Amino acid sequence: MDKASPFVITISRQLGSGGAYLGQRLAFRLNALYLDHQIVFEAAKELKIPEEDVVFRDEKVTSRWHTILNSIMGSSSWFYAPPPPDVLKDSELYNSESNIITQIAKEHNAVIVGRAGYYVLRKYPRCLNVFLHADINFRQRRVEELYHKSPQEALKMISSIDQDRALYLRQFTGQNWLDTTHYHLSLDTSAVGLWKAEAIILETLQARFNDIILEDKR
């Protein structure tokens, strides 16, 4: 693949570590597409299902019992029945999102947050895979501010979403997402700060691909 090919930054992140914020900043600085929840909406269109159904299952593994309950709730009887054939499988959603990510990488410079982007594009040479983490106090404060949560609610939200993401990535990649050997760069945003983290990612991108043009848009 030549230098004219698009580059992609994938961001894997613990909740509250600044993934969305930095993703948007990087996309802005690089004149690149920013893709986060847009991937979910495109998958809904492709699969021809309501967006809210996909959003509910985003970066989660649907439990067997939840699938059964959906089947029962959609039937006229409260007796057990096998899930109907049109119930969306987790693998179908994952494959749809993966296809969207792959197609975007072929056509556009992009910053992609979540959705196992680092794994989906693991063989794509023009890719920088970043993992963001932070200490729990930093993450708790950011979740409180961003989502208007109490300290207790913030901690519960962090634990729940991190667990969902871990299970999701284990299911479809077979990997522990906290293993930093899967990424080109791992940053503790509570240690370096979000502004410095942005600079480090951009410097790493330029070092990895020396044809990257960066405009000063700060």
MODELLER restraints for C-alpha pairs under 7 A, 6 or more apart:
rsr = mdl.restraints
at = mdl.atoms
rsr.add(forms.Gaussian(group=physical.xy_distance, feature=features.Distance(at['CA:3:A'], at['CA:211:A']), mean=6.99, stdev=0.5))
rsr.add(forms.Gaussian(group=physical.xy_distance, feature=features.Distance(at['CA:6:A'], at['CA:105:A']), mean=6.55, stdev=0.5))
rsr.add(forms.Gaussian(group=physical.xy_distance, feature=features.Distance(at['CA:6:A'], at['CA:106:A']), mean=6.53, stdev=0.5))
rsr.add(forms.Gaussian(group=physical.xy_distance, feature=features.Distance(at['CA:6:A'], at['CA:107:A']), mean=6.47, stdev=0.5))
rsr.add(forms.Gaussian(group=physical.xy_distance, feature=features.Distance(at['CA:6:A'], at['CA:108:A']), mean=5.37, stdev=0.5))
rsr.add(forms.Gaussian(group=physical.xy_distance, feature=features.Distance(at['CA:6:A'], at['CA:109:A']), mean=4.71, stdev=0.5))
rsr.add(forms.Gaussian(group=physical.xy_distance, feature=features.Distance(at['CA:6:A'], at['CA:126:A']), mean=6.89, stdev=0.5))
rsr.add(forms.Gaussian(group=physical.xy_distance, feature=features.Distance(at['CA:7:A'], at['CA:109:A']), mean=4.93, stdev=0.5))
rsr.add(forms.Gaussian(group=physical.xy_distance, feature=features.Distance(at['CA:7:A'], at['CA:110:A']), mean=6.68, stdev=0.5))
rsr.add(forms.Gaussian(group=physical.xy_distance, feature=features.Distance(at['CA:7:A'], at['CA:126:A']), mean=4.82, stdev=0.5))
rsr.add(forms.Gaussian(group=physical.xy_distance, feature=features.Distance(at['CA:7:A'], at['CA:127:A']), mean=5.75, stdev=0.5))
rsr.add(forms.Gaussian(group=physical.xy_distance, feature=features.Distance(at['CA:8:A'], at['CA:105:A']), mean=6.31, stdev=0.5))
rsr.add(forms.Gaussian(group=physical.xy_distance, feature=features.Distance(at['CA:8:A'], at['CA:109:A']), mean=5.64, stdev=0.5))
rsr.add(forms.Gaussian(group=physical.xy_distance, feature=features.Distance(at['CA:8:A'], at['CA:110:A']), mean=4.86, stdev=0.5))
rsr.add(forms.Gaussian(group=physical.xy_distance, feature=features.Distance(at['CA:8:A'], at['CA:111:A']), mean=5.72, stdev=0.5))
rsr.add(forms.Gaussian(group=physical.xy_distance, feature=features.Distance(at['CA:8:A'], at['CA:126:A']), mean=6.35, stdev=0.5))
rsr.add(forms.Gaussian(group=physical.xy_distance, feature=features.Distance(at['CA:8:A'], at['CA:127:A']), mean=4.76, stdev=0.5))
rsr.add(forms.Gaussian(group=physical.xy_distance, feature=features.Distance(at['CA:8:A'], at['CA:128:A']), mean=6.33, stdev=0.5))
rsr.add(forms.Gaussian(group=physical.xy_distance, feature=features.Distance(at['CA:9:A'], at['CA:110:A']), mean=6.42, stdev=0.5))
rsr.add(forms.Gaussian(group=physical.xy_distance, feature=features.Distance(at['CA:9:A'], at['CA:111:A']), mean=4.71, stdev=0.5))
rsr.add(forms.Gaussian(group=physical.xy_distance, feature=features.Distance(at['CA:9:A'], at['CA:112:A']), mean=6.17, stdev=0.5))
rsr.add(forms.Gaussian(group=physical.xy_distance, feature=features.Distance(at['CA:9:A'], at['CA:127:A']), mean=5.76, stdev=0.5))
rsr.add(forms.Gaussian(group=physical.xy_distance, feature=features.Distance(at['CA:9:A'], at['CA:128:A']), mean=4.78, stdev=0.5))
rsr.add(forms.Gaussian(group=physical.xy_distance, feature=features.Distance(at['CA:9:A'], at['CA:129:A']), mean=5.87, stdev=0.5))
rsr.add(forms.Gaussian(group=physical.xy_distance, feature=features.Distance(at['CA:10:A'], at['CA:111:A']), mean=5.86, stdev=0.5))
rsr.add(forms.Gaussian(group=physical.xy_distance, feature=features.Distance(at['CA:10:A'], at['CA:112:A']), mean=4.75, stdev=0.5))
rsr.add(forms.Gaussian(group=physical.xy_distance, feature=features.Distance(at['CA:10:A'], at['CA:113:A']), mean=5.80, stdev=0.5))
rsr.add(forms.Gaussian(group=physical.xy_distance, feature=features.Distance(at['CA:10:A'], at['CA:117:A']), mean=5.70, stdev=0.5))
rsr.add(forms.Gaussian(group=physical.xy_distance, feature=features.Distance(at['CA:10:A'], at['CA:118:A']), mean=5.72, stdev=0.5))
rsr.add(forms.Gaussian(group=physical.xy_distance, feature=features.Distance(at['CA:10:A'], at['CA:128:A']), mean=6.31, stdev=0.5))
rsr.add(forms.Gaussian(group=physical.xy_distance, feature=features.Distance(at['CA:10:A'], at['CA:129:A']), mean=4.86, stdev=0.5))
rsr.add(forms.Gaussian(group=physical.xy_distance, feature=features.Distance(at['CA:10:A'], at['CA:130:A']), mean=5.97, stdev=0.5))
rsr.add(forms.Gaussian(group=physical.xy_distance, feature=features.Distance(at['CA:11:A'], at['CA:19:A']), mean=6.53, stdev=0.5))
rsr.add(forms.Gaussian(group=physical.xy_distance, feature=features.Distance(at['CA:11:A'], at['CA:112:A']), mean=6.19, stdev=0.5))
rsr.add(forms.Gaussian(group=physical.xy_distance, feature=features.Distance(at['CA:11:A'], at['CA:113:A']), mean=4.72, stdev=0.5))
rsr.add(forms.Gaussian(group=physical.xy_distance, feature=features.Distance(at['CA:11:A'], at['CA:114:A']), mean=6.00, stdev=0.5))
rsr.add(forms.Gaussian(group=physical.xy_distance, feature=features.Distance(at['CA:11:A'], at['CA:129:A']), mean=6.26, stdev=0.5))
rsr.add(forms.Gaussian(group=physical.xy_distance, feature=features.Distance(at['CA:11:A'], at['CA:130:A']), mean=4.89, stdev=0.5))
rsr.add(forms.Gaussian(group=physical.xy_distance, feature=features.Distance(at['CA:11:A'], at['CA:131:A']), mean=5.82, stdev=0.5))
rsr.add(forms.Gaussian(group=physical.xy_distance, feature=features.Distance(at['CA:12:A'], at['CA:113:A']), mean=6.29, stdev=0.5))
rsr.add(forms.Gaussian(group=physical.xy_distance, feature=features.Distance(at['CA:12:A'], at['CA:114:A']), mean=5.17, stdev=0.5))
rsr.add(forms.Gaussian(group=physical.xy_distance, feature=features.Distance(at['CA:12:A'], at['CA:130:A']), mean=6.19, stdev=0.5))
rsr.add(forms.Gaussian(group=physical.xy_distance, feature=features.Distance(at['CA:12:A'], at['CA:131:A']), mean=4.76, stdev=0.5))
rsr.add(forms.Gaussian(group=physical.xy_distance, feature=features.Distance(at['CA:12:A'], at['CA:132:A']), mean=6.29, stdev=0.5))
rsr.add(forms.Gaussian(group=physical.xy_distance, feature=features.Distance(at['CA:13:A'], at['CA:19:A']), mean=5.60, stdev=0.5))
rsr.add(forms.Gaussian(group=physical.xy_distance, feature=features.Distance(at['CA:13:A'], at['CA:131:A']), mean=5.64, stdev=0.5))
rsr.add(forms.Gaussian(group=physical.xy_distance, feature=features.Distance(at['CA:13:A'], at['CA:132:A']), mean=4.66, stdev=0.5))
rsr.add(forms.Gaussian(group=physical.xy_distance, feature=features.Distance(at['CA:13:A'], at['CA:133:A']), mean=6.09, stdev=0.5))
rsr.add(forms.Gaussian(group=physical.xy_distance, feature=features.Distance(at['CA:14:A'], at['CA:132:A']), mean=6.40, stdev=0.5))
rsr.add(forms.Gaussian(group=physical.xy_distance, feature=features.Distance(at['CA:14:A'], at['CA:133:A']), mean=5.35, stdev=0.5))
rsr.add(forms.Gaussian(group=physical.xy_distance, feature=features.Distance(at['CA:14:A'], at['CA:162:A']), mean=6.30, stdev=0.5))
rsr.add(forms.Gaussian(group=physical.xy_distance, feature=features.Distance(at['CA:15:A'], at['CA:139:A']), mean=6.86, stdev=0.5))
rsr.add(forms.Gaussian(group=physical.xy_distance, feature=features.Distance(at['CA:15:A'], at['CA:158:A']), mean=5.82, stdev=0.5))
rsr.add(forms.Gaussian(group=physical.xy_distance, feature=features.Distance(at['CA:15:A'], at['CA:162:A']), mean=6.54, stdev=0.5))
rsr.add(forms.Gaussian(group=physical.xy_distance, feature=features.Distance(at['CA:16:A'], at['CA:139:A']), mean=4.22, stdev=0.5))
rsr.add(forms.Gaussian(group=physical.xy_distance, feature=features.Distance(at['CA:16:A'], at['CA:140:A']), mean=6.80, stdev=0.5))
rsr.add(forms.Gaussian(group=physical.xy_distance, feature=features.Distance(at['CA:16:A'], at['CA:142:A']), mean=5.59, stdev=0.5))
rsr.add(forms.Gaussian(group=physical.xy_distance, feature=features.Distance(at['CA:16:A'], at['CA:143:A']), mean=5.58, stdev=0.5))
rsr.add(forms.Gaussian(group=physical.xy_distance, feature=features.Distance(at['CA:17:A'], at['CA:132:A']), mean=6.06, stdev=0.5))
rsr.add(forms.Gaussian(group=physical.xy_distance, feature=features.Distance(at['CA:17:A'], at['CA:133:A']), mean=5.34, stdev=0.5))
rsr.add(forms.Gaussian(group=physical.xy_distance, feature=features.Distance(at['CA:17:A'], at['CA:134:A']), mean=5.42, stdev=0.5))
rsr.add(forms.Gaussian(group=physical.xy_distance, feature=features.Distance(at['CA:17:A'], at['CA:139:A']), mean=5.71, stdev=0.5))
rsr.add(forms.Gaussian(group=physical.xy_distance, feature=features.Distance(at['CA:17:A'], at['CA:189:A']), mean=6.20, stdev=0.5))
rsr.add(forms.Gaussian(group=physical.xy_distance, feature=features.Distance(at['CA:19:A'], at['CA:113:A']), mean=6.93, stdev=0.5))
rsr.add(forms.Gaussian(group=physical.xy_distance, feature=features.Distance(at['CA:19:A'], at['CA:132:A']), mean=6.71, stdev=0.5))
rsr.add(forms.Gaussian(group=physical.xy_distance, feature=features.Distance(at['CA:20:A'], at['CA:113:A']), mean=6.93, stdev=0.5))
rsr.add(forms.Gaussian(group=physical.xy_distance, feature=features.Distance(at['CA:22:A'], at['CA:198:A']), mean=6.36, stdev=0.5))
rsr.add(forms.Gaussian(group=physical.xy_distance, feature=features.Distance(at['CA:23:A'], at['CA:34:A']), mean=6.83, stdev=0.5))
rsr.add(forms.Gaussian(group=physical.xy_distance, feature=features.Distance(at['CA:23:A'], at['CA:111:A']), mean=6.12, stdev=0.5))
rsr.add(forms.Gaussian(group=physical.xy_distance, feature=features.Distance(at['CA:23:A'], at['CA:113:A']), mean=6.72, stdev=0.5))
rsr.add(forms.Gaussian(group=physical.xy_distance, feature=features.Distance(at['CA:24:A'], at['CA:34:A']), mean=6.16, stdev=0.5))
rsr.add(forms.Gaussian(group=physical.xy_distance, feature=features.Distance(at['CA:26:A'], at['CA:198:A']), mean=6.93, stdev=0.5))
rsr.add(forms.Gaussian(group=physical.xy_distance, feature=features.Distance(at['CA:27:A'], at['CA:33:A']), mean=5.96, stdev=0.5))
rsr.add(forms.Gaussian(group=physical.xy_distance, feature=features.Distance(at['CA:27:A'], at['CA:34:A']), mean=5.58, stdev=0.5))
rsr.add(forms.Gaussian(group=physical.xy_distance, feature=features.Distance(at['CA:27:A'], at['CA:110:A']), mean=6.83, stdev=0.5))
rsr.add(forms.Gaussian(group=physical.xy_distance, feature=features.Distance(at['CA:27:A'], at['CA:111:A']), mean=5.84, stdev=0.5))
rsr.add(forms.Gaussian(group=physical.xy_distance, feature=features.Distance(at['CA:29:A'], at['CA:214:A']), mean=6.67, stdev=0.5))
rsr.add(forms.Gaussian(group=physical.xy_distance, feature=features.Distance(at['CA:29:A'], at['CA:215:A']), mean=6.25, stdev=0.5))
rsr.add(forms.Gaussian(group=physical.xy_distance, feature=features.Distance(at['CA:29:A'], at['CA:217:A']), mean=5.96, stdev=0.5))
rsr.add(forms.Gaussian(group=physical.xy_distance, feature=features.Distance(at['CA:30:A'], at['CA:214:A']), mean=5.89, stdev=0.5))
rsr.add(forms.Gaussian(group=physical.xy_distance, feature=features.Distance(at['CA:30:A'], at['CA:215:A']), mean=6.93, stdev=0.5))
rsr.add(forms.Gaussian(group=physical.xy_distance, feature=features.Distance(at['CA:32:A'], at['CA:109:A']), mean=4.99, stdev=0.5))
rsr.add(forms.Gaussian(group=physical.xy_distance, feature=features.Distance(at['CA:32:A'], at['CA:110:A']), mean=4.81, stdev=0.5))
rsr.add(forms.Gaussian(group=physical.xy_distance, feature=features.Distance(at['CA:32:A'], at['CA:111:A']), mean=6.68, stdev=0.5))
rsr.add(forms.Gaussian(group=physical.xy_distance, feature=features.Distance(at['CA:33:A'], at['CA:109:A']), mean=6.27, stdev=0.5))
rsr.add(forms.Gaussian(group=physical.xy_distance, feature=features.Distance(at['CA:33:A'], at['CA:110:A']), mean=4.41, stdev=0.5))
rsr.add(forms.Gaussian(group=physical.xy_distance, feature=features.Distance(at['CA:33:A'], at['CA:111:A']), mean=6.07, stdev=0.5))
rsr.add(forms.Gaussian(group=physical.xy_distance, feature=features.Distance(at['CA:34:A'], at['CA:110:A']), mean=5.90, stdev=0.5))
rsr.add(forms.Gaussian(group=physical.xy_distance, feature=features.Distance(at['CA:34:A'], at['CA:111:A']), mean=5.00, stdev=0.5))
rsr.add(forms.Gaussian(group=physical.xy_distance, feature=features.Distance(at['CA:34:A'], at['CA:112:A']), mean=6.20, stdev=0.5))
rsr.add(forms.Gaussian(group=physical.xy_distance, feature=features.Distance(at['CA:35:A'], at['CA:111:A']), mean=6.20, stdev=0.5))
rsr.add(forms.Gaussian(group=physical.xy_distance, feature=features.Distance(at['CA:35:A'], at['CA:112:A']), mean=4.87, stdev=0.5))
rsr.add(forms.Gaussian(group=physical.xy_distance, feature=features.Distance(at['CA:35:A'], at['CA:113:A']), mean=6.31, stdev=0.5))
rsr.add(forms.Gaussian(group=physical.xy_distance, feature=features.Distance(at['CA:36:A'], at['CA:112:A']), mean=6.11, stdev=0.5))
rsr.add(forms.Gaussian(group=physical.xy_distance, feature=features.Distance(at['CA:36:A'], at['CA:113:A']), mean=5.08, stdev=0.5))
rsr.add(forms.Gaussian(group=physical.xy_distance, feature=features.Distance(at['CA:36:A'], at['CA:114:A']), mean=6.91, stdev=0.5))
rsr.add(forms.Gaussian(group=physical.xy_distance, feature=features.Distance(at['CA:39:A'], at['CA:97:A']), mean=6.22, stdev=0.5))
rsr.add(forms.Gaussian(group=physical.xy_distance, feature=features.Distance(at['CA:39:A'], at['CA:100:A']), mean=6.92, stdev=0.5))
rsr.add(forms.Gaussian(group=physical.xy_distance, feature=features.Distance(at['CA:40:A'], at['CA:54:A']), mean=6.50, stdev=0.5))
rsr.add(forms.Gaussian(group=physical.xy_distance, feature=features.Distance(at['CA:40:A'], at['CA:55:A']), mean=6.54, stdev=0.5))
rsr.add(forms.Gaussian(group=physical.xy_distance, feature=features.Distance(at['CA:40:A'], at['CA:97:A']), mean=6.95, stdev=0.5))
rsr.add(forms.Gaussian(group=physical.xy_distance, feature=features.Distance(at['CA:41:A'], at['CA:51:A']), mean=5.93, stdev=0.5))
rsr.add(forms.Gaussian(group=physical.xy_distance, feature=features.Distance(at['CA:43:A'], at['CA:96:A']), mean=5.69, stdev=0.5))
rsr.add(forms.Gaussian(group=physical.xy_distance, feature=features.Distance(at['CA:43:A'], at['CA:97:A']), mean=5.72, stdev=0.5))
rsr.add(forms.Gaussian(group=physical.xy_distance, feature=features.Distance(at['CA:44:A'], at['CA:50:A']), mean=6.24, stdev=0.5))
rsr.add(forms.Gaussian(group=physical.xy_distance, feature=features.Distance(at['CA:44:A'], at['CA:51:A']), mean=5.35, stdev=0.5))
rsr.add(forms.Gaussian(group=physical.xy_distance, feature=features.Distance(at['CA:44:A'], at['CA:54:A']), mean=6.23, stdev=0.5))
rsr.add(forms.Gaussian(group=physical.xy_distance, feature=features.Distance(at['CA:59:A'], at['CA:115:A']), mean=6.28, stdev=0.5))
rsr.add(forms.Gaussian(group=physical.xy_distance, feature=features.Distance(at['CA:59:A'], at['CA:164:A']), mean=6.82, stdev=0.5))
rsr.add(forms.Gaussian(group=physical.xy_distance, feature=features.Distance(at['CA:59:A'], at['CA:165:A']), mean=5.72, stdev=0.5))
rsr.add(forms.Gaussian(group=physical.xy_distance, feature=features.Distance(at['CA:59:A'], at['CA:168:A']), mean=5.87, stdev=0.5))
rsr.add(forms.Gaussian(group=physical.xy_distance, feature=features.Distance(at['CA:60:A'], at['CA:164:A']), mean=5.25, stdev=0.5))
rsr.add(forms.Gaussian(group=physical.xy_distance, feature=features.Distance(at['CA:60:A'], at['CA:165:A']), mean=6.25, stdev=0.5))
rsr.add(forms.Gaussian(group=physical.xy_distance, feature=features.Distance(at['CA:60:A'], at['CA:168:A']), mean=5.19, stdev=0.5))
rsr.add(forms.Gaussian(group=physical.xy_distance, feature=features.Distance(at['CA:61:A'], at['CA:90:A']), mean=6.51, stdev=0.5))
rsr.add(forms.Gaussian(group=physical.xy_distance, feature=features.Distance(at['CA:61:A'], at['CA:167:A']), mean=6.68, stdev=0.5))
rsr.add(forms.Gaussian(group=physical.xy_distance, feature=features.Distance(at['CA:61:A'], at['CA:168:A']), mean=5.30, stdev=0.5))
rsr.add(forms.Gaussian(group=physical.xy_distance, feature=features.Distance(at['CA:62:A'], at['CA:90:A']), mean=6.70, stdev=0.5))
rsr.add(forms.Gaussian(group=physical.xy_distance, feature=features.Distance(at['CA:67:A'], at['CA:83:A']), mean=6.80, stdev=0.5))
rsr.add(forms.Gaussian(group=physical.xy_distance, feature=features.Distance(at['CA:68:A'], at['CA:82:A']), mean=6.99, stdev=0.5))
rsr.add(forms.Gaussian(group=physical.xy_distance, feature=features.Distance(at['CA:68:A'], at['CA:83:A']), mean=5.94, stdev=0.5))
rsr.add(forms.Gaussian(group=physical.xy_distance, feature=features.Distance(at['CA:71:A'], at['CA:83:A']), mean=5.18, stdev=0.5))
rsr.add(forms.Gaussian(group=physical.xy_distance, feature=features.Distance(at['CA:71:A'], at['CA:84:A']), mean=6.69, stdev=0.5))
rsr.add(forms.Gaussian(group=physical.xy_distance, feature=features.Distance(at['CA:72:A'], at['CA:78:A']), mean=5.98, stdev=0.5))
rsr.add(forms.Gaussian(group=physical.xy_distance, feature=features.Distance(at['CA:72:A'], at['CA:80:A']), mean=6.53, stdev=0.5))
rsr.add(forms.Gaussian(group=physical.xy_distance, feature=features.Distance(at['CA:72:A'], at['CA:81:A']), mean=6.69, stdev=0.5))
rsr.add(forms.Gaussian(group=physical.xy_distance, feature=features.Distance(at['CA:98:A'], at['CA:120:A']), mean=6.13, stdev=0.5))
rsr.add(forms.Gaussian(group=physical.xy_distance, feature=features.Distance(at['CA:102:A'], at['CA:121:A']), mean=6.87, stdev=0.5))
rsr.add(forms.Gaussian(group=physical.xy_distance, feature=features.Distance(at['CA:116:A'], at['CA:169:A']), mean=6.56, stdev=0.5))
rsr.add(forms.Gaussian(group=physical.xy_distance, feature=features.Distance(at['CA:118:A'], at['CA:129:A']), mean=5.56, stdev=0.5))
rsr.add(forms.Gaussian(group=physical.xy_distance, feature=features.Distance(at['CA:119:A'], at['CA:173:A']), mean=6.83, stdev=0.5))
rsr.add(forms.Gaussian(group=physical.xy_distance, feature=features.Distance(at['CA:128:A'], at['CA:184:A']), mean=6.24, stdev=0.5))
rsr.add(forms.Gaussian(group=physical.xy_distance, feature=features.Distance(at['CA:128:A'], at['CA:205:A']), mean=6.66, stdev=0.5))
rsr.add(forms.Gaussian(group=physical.xy_distance, feature=features.Distance(at['CA:129:A'], at['CA:183:A']), mean=4.94, stdev=0.5))
rsr.add(forms.Gaussian(group=physical.xy_distance, feature=features.Distance(at['CA:129:A'], at['CA:184:A']), mean=5.26, stdev=0.5))
rsr.add(forms.Gaussian(group=physical.xy_distance, feature=features.Distance(at['CA:129:A'], at['CA:185:A']), mean=6.51, stdev=0.5))
rsr.add(forms.Gaussian(group=physical.xy_distance, feature=features.Distance(at['CA:130:A'], at['CA:183:A']), mean=5.64, stdev=0.5))
rsr.add(forms.Gaussian(group=physical.xy_distance, feature=features.Distance(at['CA:130:A'], at['CA:184:A']), mean=6.10, stdev=0.5))
rsr.add(forms.Gaussian(group=physical.xy_distance, feature=features.Distance(at['CA:130:A'], at['CA:185:A']), mean=4.88, stdev=0.5))
rsr.add(forms.Gaussian(group=physical.xy_distance, feature=features.Distance(at['CA:130:A'], at['CA:186:A']), mean=5.79, stdev=0.5))
rsr.add(forms.Gaussian(group=physical.xy_distance, feature=features.Distance(at['CA:131:A'], at['CA:183:A']), mean=6.42, stdev=0.5))
rsr.add(forms.Gaussian(group=physical.xy_distance, feature=features.Distance(at['CA:131:A'], at['CA:185:A']), mean=6.32, stdev=0.5))
rsr.add(forms.Gaussian(group=physical.xy_distance, feature=features.Distance(at['CA:131:A'], at['CA:186:A']), mean=4.66, stdev=0.5))
rsr.add(forms.Gaussian(group=physical.xy_distance, feature=features.Distance(at['CA:131:A'], at['CA:187:A']), mean=6.35, stdev=0.5))
rsr.add(forms.Gaussian(group=physical.xy_distance, feature=features.Distance(at['CA:132:A'], at['CA:186:A']), mean=5.97, stdev=0.5))
rsr.add(forms.Gaussian(group=physical.xy_distance, feature=features.Distance(at['CA:132:A'], at['CA:187:A']), mean=5.13, stdev=0.5))
rsr.add(forms.Gaussian(group=physical.xy_distance, feature=features.Distance(at['CA:132:A'], at['CA:188:A']), mean=6.13, stdev=0.5))
rsr.add(forms.Gaussian(group=physical.xy_distance, feature=features.Distance(at['CA:132:A'], at['CA:189:A']), mean=6.67, stdev=0.5))
rsr.add(forms.Gaussian(group=physical.xy_distance, feature=features.Distance(at['CA:133:A'], at['CA:187:A']), mean=6.28, stdev=0.5))
rsr.add(forms.Gaussian(group=physical.xy_distance, feature=features.Distance(at['CA:133:A'], at['CA:188:A']), mean=4.98, stdev=0.5))
rsr.add(forms.Gaussian(group=physical.xy_distance, feature=features.Distance(at['CA:133:A'], at['CA:189:A']), mean=6.26, stdev=0.5))
rsr.add(forms.Gaussian(group=physical.xy_distance, feature=features.Distance(at['CA:134:A'], at['CA:188:A']), mean=4.91, stdev=0.5))
rsr.add(forms.Gaussian(group=physical.xy_distance, feature=features.Distance(at['CA:134:A'], at['CA:189:A']), mean=5.38, stdev=0.5))
rsr.add(forms.Gaussian(group=physical.xy_distance, feature=features.Distance(at['CA:134:A'], at['CA:190:A']), mean=4.94, stdev=0.5))
rsr.add(forms.Gaussian(group=physical.xy_distance, feature=features.Distance(at['CA:135:A'], at['CA:190:A']), mean=6.17, stdev=0.5))
rsr.add(forms.Gaussian(group=physical.xy_distance, feature=features.Distance(at['CA:138:A'], at['CA:190:A']), mean=5.96, stdev=0.5))
rsr.add(forms.Gaussian(group=physical.xy_distance, feature=features.Distance(at['CA:140:A'], at['CA:151:A']), mean=6.81, stdev=0.5))
rsr.add(forms.Gaussian(group=physical.xy_distance, feature=features.Distance(at['CA:140:A'], at['CA:154:A']), mean=5.68, stdev=0.5))
rsr.add(forms.Gaussian(group=physical.xy_distance, feature=features.Distance(at['CA:140:A'], at['CA:155:A']), mean=6.11, stdev=0.5))
rsr.add(forms.Gaussian(group=physical.xy_distance, feature=features.Distance(at['CA:143:A'], at['CA:149:A']), mean=6.88, stdev=0.5))
rsr.add(forms.Gaussian(group=physical.xy_distance, feature=features.Distance(at['CA:143:A'], at['CA:154:A']), mean=5.70, stdev=0.5))
rsr.add(forms.Gaussian(group=physical.xy_distance, feature=features.Distance(at['CA:144:A'], at['CA:150:A']), mean=6.05, stdev=0.5))
rsr.add(forms.Gaussian(group=physical.xy_distance, feature=features.Distance(at['CA:144:A'], at['CA:151:A']), mean=6.46, stdev=0.5))
rsr.add(forms.Gaussian(group=physical.xy_distance, feature=features.Distance(at['CA:144:A'], at['CA:154:A']), mean=5.69, stdev=0.5))
rsr.add(forms.Gaussian(group=physical.xy_distance, feature=features.Distance(at['CA:166:A'], at['CA:177:A']), mean=6.29, stdev=0.5))
rsr.add(forms.Gaussian(group=physical.xy_distance, feature=features.Distance(at['CA:169:A'], at['CA:175:A']), mean=6.59, stdev=0.5))
rsr.add(forms.Gaussian(group=physical.xy_distance, feature=features.Distance(at['CA:169:A'], at['CA:177:A']), mean=6.60, stdev=0.5))
rsr.add(forms.Gaussian(group=physical.xy_distance, feature=features.Distance(at['CA:170:A'], at['CA:176:A']), mean=6.09, stdev=0.5))
rsr.add(forms.Gaussian(group=physical.xy_distance, feature=features.Distance(at['CA:180:A'], at['CA:186:A']), mean=6.42, stdev=0.5))
rsr.add(forms.Gaussian(group=physical.xy_distance, feature=features.Distance(at['CA:189:A'], at['CA:197:A']), mean=6.34, stdev=0.5))
rsr.add(forms.Gaussian(group=physical.xy_distance, feature=features.Distance(at['CA:206:A'], at['CA:212:A']), mean=5.63, stdev=0.5))
